[in-house]
Amino acid sequence: MSVNLERSIRSYVLRQGRMTKAQARAYAQLLPKYGVPFARQPLDLVALFERVAPKIVEIGFGMGETTAAIARENPDKDYLGIEVHSPGVGSLLNRIEAFGLTNVRIVQHDAVDVMEFMLEPESLDGIHVFFPDPWPKKRHHKRRLIQPPFAALMAERLRPGGYLHIATDWQDYAEHILAVLSAQPRLANTADGFAARPPSRPLTKFEQRGRRLGHEVWDIVFRRI
């Protein structure tokens, strides 16, 4: 199945910001080892990680705190992180080195392109999209990552039984995501509406601070039929 994706609108703005010295060092020294260059051809995930194991993609891992924590807790699974911002890539590389992780690789490129060109249908056991940019202004809603064409693409890349886990702290975006995923014939909700936060998704410092202030987070977990 071919998914027609509109690429004239991006879901992010490339604001690189300044890297710390530690991030810059990790980026220069460790990206050649743990980075995967973008290419318009399928990626052999078994060869990349040198083993047969569940393969999970995390889209937009930010500073890599959650990615590293999950990979550390699940050494029997392999994680491919996708992020466009260099400081975040450097930060995750630092965590990979600090924790001695061997089950994480990184692609620094647009997630839609990576999903479309580098990942084959039914090649993934899970996809994480934690706190994607909510683009809160109504005129910017078209920039939101989770739209029907991309949801269809993610569903296609999951194996039967594989899961898609999205979390957001914006209620209207959560409702939009729930509606978009519910309309996908290849996906089935694991809950009656929103899901309770699975223990597998660690609480970040940002989320813990938000909870203390009374902010809510909505988890959406679907499975590939």
N, C-alpha and C positions, 0 to 999 in steps of 0.2 A: 504494500500500500504506500502510495506517495502522498505526503502531507504538504500542501501548498502553504508556505509561511510568508507573510508580508514582512520583509526585512527593511523597509524604508523607515520604520519607527523602532527605535531601540528602547529597551526597558531600563537602561542605565545611562548616566552621564559620566564620562571618563574623567574623574577628578582624582588625579593620582596622589596629590599631597606629598608631603616630605616623609621619607623613610628614616627611621632611626639608624644609628650606626650598626646596631645588631641586625636589623632587618636587611640593610644593604649588604652586610657581610654574608648573611645567609642566602640572599638572593643571588649574589655573585658566585658563591662557592657551592651551594647545594642544589640550585635549580638544575644545573646540568645532570645531576644524579637522580633527582626526584621529579623533574619536570618532563612533560610530554609535549612536544611541539604540535601545534595544530596542523592537521592535514586533511584534505578532502578525500580521505579514503578510510575504510573501516579499520579500527584498532583491534588488534588481537589481545584481549584482556588477559587470557591465560598466559600468553607469552610475556606480557608486560609485568605481571606479578610472579611469574615463574611457578605457578601452581594452579590447581583447580580448587576454587573456593567461591563462596557467594560474593558477587560483585555489586557494590552499591555506589551510586553517584550522589555527590552533594553539590547542589547548584548555589553559587553565591555564598561561599563559606565565610566571608567577612575577614576577621582576624584569625580565624582557624581554631578558636577556643573549643567550640563544640565538636568540630571534626576530629581534632586530636584526642579529645576525651573519649569519644565514641570508639575510635580506632584502638585506643589503648585498652578499652574495656572488652573489645571484641577482636582479639588477635587472629581468630579463625576466619575473619571476613576481610575483604579487600575494599578499599575506598578510593574513588577517583574524585578529587575535588576540582571544581571549576570556579574560577574567580578572575575578574578582569583587572583588579586594582593591585598594583605592585606592593604597597605596604602590607596588605593582607597576605599576599603570597609569601613575602619575606617573614611575616610573623608565623605562619603555619610551618614554614621550613625550619624556623627556630625550634618550634615545638616538636617537629619530627626528630630533630637531632637530640633535643633534651630528653625525650622519652624513649629514644631508640626504636622508633616505629619503622617497621619494614613493610607495612600494609597500606601505605598512603602514597598516591601519586597526584600530580597537579597538572592541569591544563589551564594556562592563562589565556583565555579567549572567551568570546561570546558564547554563552551556554546553548543558545538555539543552534548555532552553527555546529558546535561539538556534538549535540544530540543528533542533529540531522545527518552529518557527514561521517563522524568518527565512531558512532555506536550503532551496532546492527540491531535489527528487530529481535526481540525476545532474548536480549543479551544481559539484562540486568535483573537482579533480585530485589533491588530497592532503589528508590530515589528520594532524597531529602531536599526540601526547599524551605529553609528556616528563615523567617523574617525577611522576605523579599521586599524591595522598596515599595511602599504602599502608594506612592504618587497620590497623595490625599486630595489635591485639588481636582475638581470634576473635569476640568478641561485637559488634565493630564492622565485621566483614567486609561486612555488608549495606550499609554506606555507600560501599563502593568504587565508583568511577565505572564501571569496565568490568564490566558485567553483560550478559546476553544481550539484553534489550530495547534497551539503548543501542548495543550492537554492531550490532544489526540496523538501527537508525536511521542509524548512521554508514555502513554498507554501502550503504544506500539513497541517501544523499546523494552518494556517489562516482560519477563517471562510470565506465563500463567501462574497465578499464585503470588507473584511479586507485588510489593506494596509501594504506594506513593504517600509520603508523609509531608504535609505542609503545615507550617505554623505562622501565625501573624498576630500582631497586637492591635490591628485596626479592624473594628467590627464590620464595617461596610465592605472591606476587602475580603474578610472571612466569609461573609454571606455571598459575595460574588464568586469566590473560589468554590464554595460548596455547590452553588448552582452550576458552574461550569463543569465540575467533575461529575456531578450527578447526571448531566446530559450526555456523558460519554458512554456509549454502549459497551465498551470493553472494560469498564471500571465498575466496581460495586463498593458502596460505603461499608465500612466495618462497624459503624455505629449508627444510631438513630439521630442523624444530624451531626453535630460536632462530637469529637472524641475526647475522652479524658487524656491528659498528657501521658503518653507511654513512658515508663521508667527509662526506656532506652534513649530518650531525649533529655540530656542534662540541662539543668537550669543554669543559664549564663548569669554573670554578675549583673548585667544590664536588666535581665528579666527579674532577678531577685529584687533589685532596687525598685523596679516598676511595681512588683507585687506588693511591696511594703507601702507604696503610694496608692494602692488600690487599683492599679491597671490590670486589665484582664488580658489573657492570651487564649487564642482559639487554635486548637489542633484539628486538622482534617486528615483522616487516614482512609485511603481507598486501596482495594486490591484489584489486580488484573484478573479478570474472569478467564 
